[in-house]
Amino acid sequence: MPIANVFPMVTTVDRRRIRPYFNAGCLVVRPDRRILRTWYAELARLLRSPGLVEESAKIPRGSLFLHQAILSAVILSRIPKEQIAELPFRYNYPLALHRHCPADLRPESWNALATLRYDSLENLSGGGWKTLPAQGVTARWLAERFGG
C-alpha cells in the first residue's frame, strides 16, 4: 500500500483521529475497481490464517472488526487517496451509538439522515427505532412497520 494513501480520519463518536478505516455498512464503489471481489478473496484467504485470527482476538473487538480492517487495506492498496471521498455524516449513521454521538453531530430526527445502520432488526422492532424521533411520512412508515 502506498504510504501516501495513509491519511487521517476522524471517528464518529469519540472524534479521535485514526488511520484510514472504512465501515463495510455503506460503500459506494466502482465495479471496475474490483474492490468487493478483492475484499472477499483476501478475507477468505486471511481467515484461514490461524496466526492472524489469534492476533486479532488479542485486540479489544479485533475479531469483530477484522473484516473491515481487511476492507480498508484493500481500498488503500487499490485506490489513490485523491479518489477516495468520505460520505457526509448523515450517511451510515450508527443508531446504536446515537446517545454517545457528540451533540453537535447528533441528528434531530430520522428525516435528517440519508441512511443509518443498526445492530439487528429485533432492535428496531423492539422499540429501538424510537431512539431517534421521526416526522411526517417517515414517522408513519416506522410506526406501521415496527409498532407505535
BELNORTA-V373804 format. One record per residue. N is the residue number from 1. RES is the residue in one letter. SS is DSSP state (@ for helix, = for strand, . for the rest). PSI is psi in whole degrees, 0 to 359 (NA if undefined). D_CENTER is the distance of its C-alpha to the mean C-alpha in whole Angstrom. Layout:
# BELNORTA-V373804
n->N res->RES ss->SS psi->PSI d_center->D_CENTER
n->N res->RES ss->SS psi->PSI d_center->D_CENTER
This chain:
# BELNORTA-V373804
n->1 res->M ss->. psi->132 d_center->22
n->2 res->P ss->. psi->132 d_center->23
n->3 res->I ss->@ psi->333 d_center->23
n->4 res->A ss->@ psi->340 d_center->23
n->5 res->N ss->@ psi->352 d_center->19
n->6 res->V ss->. psi->104 d_center->18
n->7 res->F ss->. psi->156 d_center->18
n->8 res->P ss->. psi->145 d_center->16
n->9 res->M ss->= psi->161 d_center->13
n->10 res->V ss->= psi->129 d_center->13
n->11 res->T ss->. psi->152 d_center->10
n->12 res->T ss->. psi->308 d_center->10
n->13 res->V ss->. psi->306 d_center->12
n->14 res->D ss->. psi->1 d_center->15
n->15 res->R ss->. psi->35 d_center->15
n->16 res->R ss->. psi->145 d_center->16
n->17 res->R ss->= psi->128 d_center->16
n->18 res->I ss->= psi->171 d_center->15
n->19 res->R ss->. psi->163 d_center->15
n->20 res->P ss->. psi->135 d_center->12
n->21 res->Y ss->. psi->125 d_center->9
n->22 res->F ss->. psi->132 d_center->6
n->23 res->N ss->. psi->130 d_center->3
n->24 res->A ss->. psi->353 d_center->5
n->25 res->G ss->. psi->335 d_center->4
n->26 res->C ss->. psi->106 d_center->6
n->27 res->L ss->. psi->147 d_center->8
n->28 res->V ss->. psi->116 d_center->12
n->29 res->V ss->. psi->153 d_center->14
n->30 res->R ss->. psi->124 d_center->18
n->31 res->P ss->@ psi->325 d_center->19
n->32 res->D ss->@ psi->345 d_center->22
n->33 res->R ss->@ psi->345 d_center->20
n->34 res->R ss->. psi->35 d_center->19
n->35 res->I ss->@ psi->310 d_center->16
n->36 res->L ss->@ psi->320 d_center->15
n->37 res->R ss->@ psi->317 d_center->18
n->38 res->T ss->@ psi->319 d_center->19
n->39 res->W ss->@ psi->313 d_center->15
n->40 res->Y ss->@ psi->313 d_center->17
n->41 res->A ss->@ psi->316 d_center->20
n->42 res->E ss->@ psi->319 d_center->19
n->43 res->L ss->@ psi->313 d_center->17
n->44 res->A ss->@ psi->318 d_center->20
n->45 res->R ss->@ psi->312 d_center->22
n->46 res->L ss->@ psi->330 d_center->21
n->47 res->L ss->@ psi->342 d_center->20
n->48 res->R ss->. psi->359 d_center->24
n->49 res->S ss->. psi->104 d_center->25
n->50 res->P ss->@ psi->326 d_center->26
n->51 res->G ss->@ psi->317 d_center->26
n->52 res->L ss->@ psi->316 d_center->22
n->53 res->V ss->@ psi->317 d_center->21
n->54 res->E ss->@ psi->315 d_center->24
n->55 res->E ss->@ psi->319 d_center->22
n->56 res->S ss->@ psi->330 d_center->19
n->57 res->A ss->@ psi->340 d_center->20
n->58 res->K ss->@ psi->342 d_center->22
n->59 res->I ss->. psi->134 d_center->19
n->60 res->P ss->. psi->122 d_center->18
n->61 res->R ss->. psi->18 d_center->15
n->62 res->G ss->@ psi->317 d_center->15
n->63 res->S ss->@ psi->325 d_center->16
n->64 res->L ss->@ psi->324 d_center->13
n->65 res->F ss->@ psi->9 d_center->10
n->66 res->L ss->@ psi->318 d_center->13
n->67 res->H ss->@ psi->324 d_center->11
n->68 res->Q ss->@ psi->330 d_center->8
n->69 res->A ss->@ psi->319 d_center->11
n->70 res->I ss->@ psi->319 d_center->13
n->71 res->L ss->@ psi->314 d_center->11
n->72 res->S ss->@ psi->316 d_center->11
n->73 res->A ss->@ psi->319 d_center->15
n->74 res->V ss->@ psi->312 d_center->16
n->75 res->I ss->@ psi->311 d_center->14
n->76 res->L ss->@ psi->334 d_center->16
n->77 res->S ss->@ psi->344 d_center->19
n->78 res->R ss->@ psi->340 d_center->19
n->79 res->I ss->. psi->125 d_center->18
n->80 res->P ss->. psi->145 d_center->20
n->81 res->K ss->@ psi->322 d_center->19
n->82 res->E ss->@ psi->343 d_center->21
n->83 res->Q ss->@ psi->8 d_center->19
n->84 res->I ss->. psi->128 d_center->15
n->85 res->A ss->. psi->131 d_center->14
n->86 res->E ss->. psi->133 d_center->11
n->87 res->L ss->. psi->149 d_center->11
n->88 res->P ss->. psi->161 d_center->12
n->89 res->F ss->. psi->334 d_center->11
n->90 res->R ss->. psi->359 d_center->12
n->91 res->Y ss->. psi->139 d_center->9
n->92 res->N ss->. psi->38 d_center->6
n->93 res->Y ss->= psi->132 d_center->8
n->94 res->P ss->= psi->93 d_center->8
n->95 res->L ss->@ psi->321 d_center->11
n->96 res->A ss->@ psi->339 d_center->12
n->97 res->L ss->@ psi->10 d_center->12
n->98 res->H ss->@ psi->312 d_center->14
n->99 res->R ss->@ psi->343 d_center->17
n->100 res->H ss->@ psi->350 d_center->16
n->101 res->C ss->. psi->145 d_center->14
n->102 res->P ss->. psi->140 d_center->17
n->103 res->A ss->. psi->324 d_center->20
n->104 res->D ss->. psi->346 d_center->20
n->105 res->L ss->. psi->343 d_center->16
n->106 res->R ss->. psi->121 d_center->16
n->107 res->P ss->. psi->152 d_center->17
n->108 res->E ss->. psi->336 d_center->20
n->109 res->S ss->. psi->169 d_center->19
n->110 res->W ss->@ psi->327 d_center->17
n->111 res->N ss->@ psi->340 d_center->19
n->112 res->A ss->@ psi->355 d_center->18
n->113 res->L ss->. psi->150 d_center->14
n->114 res->A ss->. psi->313 d_center->14
n->115 res->T ss->. psi->158 d_center->11
n->116 res->L ss->= psi->164 d_center->9
n->117 res->R ss->= psi->154 d_center->8
n->118 res->Y ss->. psi->161 d_center->10
n->119 res->D ss->. psi->319 d_center->11
n->120 res->S ss->. psi->157 d_center->14
n->121 res->L ss->@ psi->328 d_center->17
n->122 res->E ss->@ psi->324 d_center->19
n->123 res->N ss->@ psi->322 d_center->17
n->124 res->L ss->@ psi->310 d_center->18
n->125 res->S ss->@ psi->338 d_center->21
n->126 res->G ss->. psi->10 d_center->22
n->127 res->G ss->. psi->355 d_center->22
n->128 res->G ss->@ psi->335 d_center->19
n->129 res->W ss->@ psi->339 d_center->18
n->130 res->K ss->@ psi->355 d_center->21
n->131 res->T ss->@ psi->326 d_center->19
n->132 res->L ss->. psi->124 d_center->18
n->133 res->P ss->. psi->162 d_center->22
n->134 res->A ss->. psi->157 d_center->22
n->135 res->Q ss->. psi->157 d_center->25
n->136 res->G ss->@ psi->224 d_center->27
n->137 res->V ss->@ psi->321 d_center->26
n->138 res->T ss->@ psi->316 d_center->23
n->139 res->A ss->@ psi->315 d_center->24
n->140 res->R ss->@ psi->316 d_center->27
n->141 res->W ss->@ psi->315 d_center->24
n->142 res->L ss->@ psi->315 d_center->22
n->143 res->A ss->@ psi->321 d_center->26
n->144 res->E ss->@ psi->323 d_center->27
n->145 res->R ss->@ psi->329 d_center->24
n->146 res->F ss->@ psi->3 d_center->23
n->147 res->G ss->. psi->141 d_center->27
n->148 res->G ss->. psi->NA d_center->28
